[in-house]
Amino acid sequence: MIHNKIERIHSDSAITCKLCMQEMETLYEHLAMSREEIDLLDVPKRSFTVHFPVRMDSGKVKMFIGHRVQYNDARGPTKGGIRYHPELTVEYLQDLAFLMSIKCALVDIPFGGAKGGIVANTKELSRGELERVTRAYIREIADYIGPFKDIPAPDVYTDGQIMIWILDEFEKIRREHTPSIVTGKPVELGGSHVRKYSTSLGGVFILEEALKKLEIDKSELCVAVQGFGKVGSNAARILYEKGFTICAVSDSAGGIFNEDGLNITEVIDHKTRTGSVIDFPESQNITNEQILALDCGILIPAALSNQIKRENVNDVRAKVILELANAPITMEASRMLIDRDVLLIPDILANAGGVVVSYFEWIQNLSQDYWEEEKVLERLREKMKTAFEKVYTICLEQNCSMRRAALQFSVERILYAERLRGNL
């Protein structure tokens, strides 16, 4: 049940689950949902565990455990990542699959939610062992996945190369070309343009729509980005190219600040050479804590969870916060910020661009009609803009947070599909 879900905390994604599940409990009461509706949403449609042997480089055979959860398919085939982690459990994957169901409904793509993976530490596996483990896992679950059943994608400790091994093994089993079995592939083998930075770009599109609603010109505010990994650096780069002033960025080693703005192209080059953004010329070194307290106007937490909490929330001076990281703000801090009229754009909306472009990849694979980058960009912008409009409207009409509005909108869409199917 939902109450049990709250206790499972394994990572940043798990903390996102906790925040959403806490909000879901009050949402169920707000919507006066029936027992049947709650029961339907509260458990996955299908979850299973497989055990399989793999011969290691040493010549010995080792048993591995794999899981897959297909939470809800009322709106279409399930969709979700495959992650490799030594502490992976099927209960935890159920939480993540639920969130994928919510996210797909939120951005109105015809998928349900799924999640899966293997109990393994990739740092202890050679490349050959990693490939054999991946292929063995797919042989075990091949009957339960497919372009119109369940479509995997990359997740924690998996990437485009692993997706290609999945594709190749599935095609060997089915004896047919099936590029739509998996998304997150390299462009050369059926992947989509924009996929590598789609999470960041989707967030930028959402931010632009938010500024329009607030009638704020981008020249009036500067941007601070906490976290300069793949998502954060791409967000900073895209915003810089669009003419935003990026006054501060940070990575795990620390941050840099220049009130007149940073040249993000040069910052990226500097980090590539030195391994960190710190000591960038014509900037002041700051800490990750200090970047959260800057009078920057727009704050983008794109690093770890729980960065803004009760202890430091009063130091935050941003007018708009875009959650590109998973759960960077605690529930208590979120409520305090909203009470101060800060526009807080939740992670389930802000970082949904990745699954949207995964959907585009699936469409292109099925039709064998591959789109130019401009078409992907335009359709992503349209999807993110529409989702923001729906959520923002509910937020205003019901005087609630954007997180609550996003969850309500998604739940109502899923339940409507279940009613049409006669399941309610």
Disulfide bonds with the S-S distance in Angstrom:
none
